[in-house]
Every structure is written in C-alpha cells, then in structure tokens.
Amino acid sequence: YLGDPTLPSLLKVAVADRFLPNGVGLPRELSYRAARDDRFKLVRYDLVGTDPYEALYDLGADPVEGDDLLLAPLSPDAAAAHERLWAAIAEGPGSP
C-alpha cells in the first residue's frame, strides 16, 4: 500500500485497540476498541468506574467525527454498519 496507495484494501473492516496505561500487570484505566469500514466507524470506550459506551460516525458525511449517530434513531445503513462493526470489535484485531 505504501508503494501504490491506489490499490484496493484487502480488509473490509479494520479493527484497533488502545489501552492505558501500557505495561504488564498494570491495571487498565482506559481501553477502547474501534472498527471502521470505508464509510462508518464504531468506537467502544471502557473507562474504569463508568459504564462502557459507544459512538458511531459516518465518516463520509462527518470526517471529523463530530456527530455521534447513536444519539438518534439510526438509518438502515447506519444500523447495518453498527451490527457489522460490533461483530468485528467482538472478534478483535486481525479479523477479516
């Protein structure tokens, strides 16, 4: 991809994890997982002492992720994306 950025992606969904602090045996204070496809991005946040929460963004219409679609009823496209991306998050990084 670095040599030819016009190549189509081999992955339909990309998944990433982040957690803090980093290190073996350290209790996690924050972790989140994100999954995105060519249009939508779903992020699940887990912060110690709070309930987990999610945010869904339509990157085609909102590339700066300012409008969380989960705060209103979802369109059929967004609802299907939520289901698809949640399944990818549940499988974890490296899933196809």
C-alpha positions, 0 to 999 in steps of 0.5 A: 500500500505504501508503494501504490496507495491506489490499490484496493484494501484487502480488509473490509473492516479494520479493527484497533485497540488502545489501552492505558496505561501500557505495561504488564500487570498494570491495571487498565484505566482506559481501553477502547476498541474501534472498527471502521469500514470505508464509510462508518466507524464504531468506537467502544470506550471502557473507562474504569468506574463508568459504564462502557459506551459507544459512538458511531460516525459516518465518516463520509458525511462527518470526517471529523467525527463530530456527530455521534449517530447513536444519539438518534434513531439510526438509518438502515445503513447506519444500523447495518454498519453498527451490527457489522462493526460490533461483530468485528470489535467482538472478534478483535484485531486481525479479523477479516 
